[in-house]
Amino acid sequence: MTRSNPLTPYAYPNLRSLHPKTELEVRSCKTHPISFLERERDMANGVEGPMNNGWTMFSDEEVKEISGFKRGGDVHVEVTCGCTSHRYGDAVGTLRVFMSGDLKISCECTPGCHEDKLSPAAFEKHSGRETSRKWKNNVWVIVDGEKVPLSKTALLKYYNKSLSSGSLRSQAGRVCHRDEFLRCTECNKHRRFRLRTKEECRSYHDSSLNANWNCSDMPYDKTTCDDDEERASRRVYRGCARSPTCRGCTSCVCFGCAICRFSDCSCQTCMDFTINSKA
């Protein structure tokens, strides 16, 4: 079967009136050679083509003035972002926004920085921002030449939707795991671990098995014992989708799933889960 040639608005002058959102798709055919009819067929069959994901996440109106915005053939878009420290200046990075609601930042604060896949909160802290823990307001993008907080753009719509719909569920059907804390064996301070992805769960799992764990062992934040401990009034917020100050419920407390248990781990908890899941 031979693919049809990419559509152009000149070859099909009535195409825009039949499909109001087709103008962007027609332009994108120059880099993604897939015909409109093939895309319609794939959508009908539930198949995501290169324009049925990252290309359609945001409308032109939502991102028209955002600097460094890039659409892609994957289930995410990229945009230049940054965070300002009064002491160190601007730290710049690349924010990836996924349709699942995940937000990941690759830091480019210095040529030798290798921090990748940072959460916005971790990027905020990495930048040296003095008033941290408000990443929605402190992490910015450039809109029409001005620094604009993420909270005032459309870039958080998938993140907010994932929170409101409870789509951050594990494969076992439970809501996302709540945050956990470990106490440093040297300074006795509590440090927070986010457990939203399998990688984050593995980091907490391995750290919790380390009897001599200390602040310098934090997997994704460069933390030392000299850093301030999170206030007790903040530690009550642990990410439960049902109640922000939940002390533990069936929505946020997991007793074992494919996200927080690991077949290559030799601890008794993981071994029992692996054996039981195969039974």
C-alpha positions in Angstrom: 0.0 0.0 0.0 1.4 3.4 -1.0 0.9 6.3 1.3 -1.0 9.2 -0.1 0.8 12.6 -0.4 0.6 15.0 2.6 -2.3 17.3 2.4 -1.9 21.0 1.7 -4.5 23.7 2.1 -4.0 24.7 -1.5 -4.8 21.2 -2.8 -7.9 21.0 -0.6 -9.3 24.5 -0.1 -12.4 23.3 1.8 -10.5 21.2 4.3 -10.3 23.9 6.9 -14.1 24.5 6.9 -14.8 20.7 7.2 -12.3 20.3 10.0 -11.8 23.5 12.1 -8.7 22.1 13.9 -7.0 20.9 10.7 -4.8 23.9 9.9 -2.1 22.9 12.5 -2.3 19.3 11.3 -1.8 20.3 7.7 1.2 22.4 8.5 2.7 19.6 10.6 2.5 17.2 7.7 5.6 18.8 6.3 7.6 17.0 9.0 5.3 14.1 9.7 4.3 12.5 6.4 1.0 11.0 7.3 -2.2 11.8 5.4 -5.3 13.2 6.9 -7.4 10.1 6.0 -4.8 7.8 7.5 -4.9 9.8 10.7 -8.7 9.6 10.8 -8.5 5.9 10.3 -5.9 5.5 13.2 -8.1 7.6 15.5 -11.1 5.5 14.7 -9.1 2.4 15.6 -7.8 3.9 18.8 -4.2 4.1 17.5 -2.2 7.2 18.4 -0.4 8.6 15.4 2.3 11.2 15.5 -0.3 14.0 15.5 -2.7 12.4 17.9 -0.5 13.1 20.9 2.1 15.8 21.5 0.9 17.7 18.4 -2.6 18.2 19.7 -1.9 18.6 23.5 -2.2 22.4 23.3 -3.9 24.8 20.8 -2.0 27.5 19.0 -3.8 30.1 21.1 -2.6 28.5 24.4 1.1 28.6 23.5 1.4 31.2 20.8 3.7 33.6 22.7 5.6 31.0 24.8 9.3 31.1 24.0 11.1 27.8 23.1 7.9 25.8 22.8 8.3 22.6 20.8 5.7 20.1 19.7 6.9 16.5 19.1 5.7 13.2 17.9 5.8 11.7 21.4 3.2 12.1 24.2 4.9 15.3 25.4 5.8 18.8 24.5 8.9 20.8 25.5 9.4 24.4 26.6 12.2 26.5 27.9 11.7 27.3 31.6 13.6 28.7 34.5 13.7 29.6 38.2 15.3 32.7 39.7 17.4 32.9 42.9 18.1 36.3 44.2 21.6 35.1 45.1 22.6 32.9 42.1 20.4 34.4 39.4 18.4 32.5 36.8 18.7 28.7 36.4 17.4 27.6 33.0 16.1 24.3 31.9 13.8 22.4 29.5 10.4 21.4 30.8 8.7 18.4 29.4 4.9 18.2 29.8 3.4 14.8 29.4 -0.2 13.9 28.6 -0.2 11.8 31.7 0.3 14.9 33.8 3.9 14.3 34.6 6.3 17.2 34.5 10.1 16.7 34.1 12.8 19.3 33.8 16.3 18.9 32.4 18.5 21.5 34.1 20.9 23.6 32.0 22.0 26.0 34.7 25.7 25.3 33.9 27.4 23.5 31.0 28.5 20.8 33.4 25.1 20.2 35.1 23.9 16.6 34.6 20.6 17.0 36.5 17.9 15.4 34.4 14.3 14.4 34.9 13.9 16.7 37.9 10.4 17.4 39.2 9.5 21.1 39.3 9.9 21.1 43.1 13.4 19.5 42.8 14.4 22.0 40.1 13.2 24.9 42.3 15.4 23.7 45.1 18.3 22.9 42.8 18.2 26.5 41.5 18.8 27.8 45.0 15.5 29.6 45.2 15.2 31.1 48.6 11.4 30.8 49.0 11.0 27.3 47.8 8.0 24.9 47.9 5.9 27.1 45.7 7.1 25.8 42.3 3.9 26.7 40.4 4.7 30.4 41.1 8.5 30.2 41.1 9.2 28.2 38.0 8.5 30.4 35.0 8.4 30.3 31.2 9.0 33.3 28.8 5.7 34.6 27.4 6.0 37.5 25.0 9.4 38.4 26.4 8.3 38.3 30.1 8.8 35.7 32.8 5.4 34.2 33.6 4.8 31.6 36.4 3.6 28.2 35.3 0.4 28.7 37.3 -0.6 31.5 34.9 -0.2 29.4 31.7 -2.0 26.5 30.1 1.0 24.2 30.6 -0.4 22.8 33.9 -3.7 21.7 32.5 -2.8 18.0 32.2 -1.1 18.1 35.7 -4.2 19.6 37.3 -6.5 17.2 35.4 -4.5 14.2 36.7 -4.9 15.5 40.3 -8.6 16.2 40.0 -9.5 13.0 38.2 -7.3 10.8 40.4 -5.6 9.5 37.3 -2.3 9.1 39.2 -3.3 5.6 40.1 -1.1 2.6 40.3 -1.5 -0.4 38.0 -3.4 -2.1 40.8 -6.1 0.6 40.7 -5.0 2.5 43.8 -4.4 6.2 44.0 -0.8 7.3 43.9 1.3 6.5 46.9 1.6 9.2 49.5 4.9 10.9 50.3 7.1 9.2 52.9 9.9 10.5 55.2 13.2 9.1 56.3 15.3 10.4 59.2 18.9 11.1 58.7 21.2 9.1 60.9 23.6 12.0 61.3 21.6 15.1 61.8 18.3 13.5 62.8 16.3 15.6 60.3 13.3 14.2 58.3 13.6 14.2 54.5 10.7 13.8 52.1 10.4 11.2 49.4 7.8 11.6 46.6 6.4 8.2 45.4 4.7 9.1 42.2 6.7 6.9 39.8 8.4 3.5 39.9 11.8 5.2 39.9 10.9 7.3 42.9 9.4 4.3 44.7 12.6 2.4 44.1 14.7 5.2 45.4 12.7 5.3 48.7 12.7 1.5 48.9 16.4 1.2 48.7 17.0 4.2 51.0 14.7 2.7 53.6 16.8 -0.5 53.7 20.0 1.5 54.3 20.5 1.5 58.1 23.1 4.3 57.8 21.1 6.5 55.5 21.9 10.2 55.6 21.0 13.4 53.8 23.8 13.1 51.3 22.2 9.9 50.0 19.1 11.7 48.7 18.7 10.3 45.2 17.2 13.3 43.3 17.9 16.3 45.5 21.4 17.5 46.4 20.8 17.7 50.2 23.2 18.1 53.1 22.7 18.0 56.8 23.1 21.8 56.8 19.8 22.2 54.9 16.8 23.2 56.9 14.4 20.5 57.8 10.8 20.7 56.4 8.5 22.3 59.0 6.2 20.0 60.9 3.2 22.0 59.7 4.2 21.1 56.1 5.0 17.4 56.7 1.3 16.7 57.3 0.7 17.3 53.6 1.6 14.0 52.0 -0.1 14.0 48.7 -3.3 12.1 49.4 -5.8 12.8 46.6 -8.7 12.4 49.0 -7.6 14.7 51.7 -4.5 17.0 51.8 -3.8 16.3 55.5 -4.8 12.6 55.4 -2.9 10.5 58.0 -3.4 7.3 56.0 -6.3 5.8 54.1 -7.1 3.2 51.5 -6.6 5.8 48.8 -3.0 6.6 49.6 -1.6 3.7 51.6 -0.4 0.8 49.5 0.3 -2.7 50.8 2.1 -3.7 47.6 1.8 -3.2 43.9 3.8 -3.4 40.7 5.0 0.1 41.2 6.4 -0.2 44.8 7.6 -3.8 44.7 10.5 -5.0 42.7 11.2 -8.5 41.3 15.0 -7.9 41.3 15.1 -6.9 45.0 16.1 -9.6 47.5 14.3 -8.1 50.5 11.6 -10.3 52.1 8.8 -7.9 51.3 9.5 -7.8 47.6 10.2 -11.6 47.4 6.8 -12.3 49.1 5.0 -10.0 46.7 6.7 -11.5 43.6 5.9 -15.0 44.7 2.3 -14.2 45.6 1.7 -12.3 42.3 2.8 -15.4 40.3 0.7 -17.8 42.3 
